[in-house]
Amino acid sequence: MQNEVQLTIDGKKGFFYIEVDGKQEAMMTFVFAGDDKIIIDHTEVNPGNEGKGFGKKMVNKAVEYARENNIKIIPLCPFAKSVFDKVSEFRDVL
């Protein structure tokens, strides 16, 4: 069972995702806004995976990615925004 967050970037957009037993069970999409910002626009977790922390894991990975690449995050997705509102340690990338 693999619950590691993975990242795919395709041009100016990308997504973080989690696969379980070879099936994608969660995804958080984003688009680049210039060279130094990403906009998280959607988070989706498949039915049956609620409460497993997949959404927060993906936000955490986005924060890691932002820090490593010296970029900022604009969380337009209501779920991602709620995580940023609750976790003050993530606010350095806003």
Buried (B, 14 or more C-beta within 10 A) or exposed (E): EEBEBEBEEEEEBBBBBBBBEEEEBBBBBBBBBEEEBBBBBBBBBBEEBEEBBBBBBBBBBBBEBBEEEEBBBBBEBEBBBBBBEEEEEBEEBE
